[in-house]
Amino acid sequence: MKKIILLTALALVGFTANAQTAKSAVKKTAAKIEAAKVDGPGMVFENETIDYGTIQKGADGKREFVFVNNGNKPLIIESTQGSCGCTVPTKPEKPIQPGEKGVIKVHYATDRVGAFTKTVTVKSNAVGQETKVLTIKGTILPDAPAEATPTKS
């Protein structure tokens, strides 16, 4: 019985120590992101790929790429361009100030059935990444077949 209690206590101590290490690693990662400041305008996206998943034909095709200006000067999005006419991005019109969030909206035409992968090219004054390519992807299902209605005789 003493051995079981001792082993349980050791296991709990081991798990607790491991959990503290994981929390420390998260804090260090967050610190690195904060430390990634740039001299001039900067642009860091929360996600560079948006996965629509599997959606129905005609579903809402609007999504947003959220980013932060991690620099010390205003960020200006000069242009956004979809890789085809079915992908229409919208850029912020005003400069994004240091530390502020910005949004690039994307509308994909969900009237096309099948898998898709498209890109949005963002041109800005961001230091070291004047051109940034973002990706959207997913699969659009065809319309469900209409149920047959009985005919009257």
VENMOSUL-V624576 format. One line per field, one symbol per residue. phi: phi as a letter, one per 30 degrees, with the letter a starting at -180 (. if undefined). psi: psi as a letter, one per 20 degrees, with the letter a starting at -180 (. if undefined). burial: + if it has 9 or more other ideal C-beta (glycine too) atoms within 8 Angstrom, else -. A space follows every 50 residues. Layout:
phi=???
psi=???
burial=???
This chain:
phi=.ddddddddddddddddddddddddddddddddddddbdjdbbbcdbcbc cdicbdeiddcdbbccbbdcccbdccddabbddaddcccbcddcdcdeid cbbcdbbcddccdjdbbbbbcccbcddibdbbccbbalbcddedddddcd cdc
psi=hhggggggghgggggghghhgghghgggghhhghikqqoaqropqgpipp oiborqpjrpjprpoprqojajqpppogqppqiriiooqpqphqqoqpiq qrpoqpppokjpqaqqorqppppajppimhpppqqqrappqrqqqqpppq qp.
burial=-----------------------------------+++-++++-+----+ -+--+-+---+-+-+++++++--++++--+-+---++++-+----+-+-- -+++++++++-----+-++++++++++----+-+++++++---------- ---
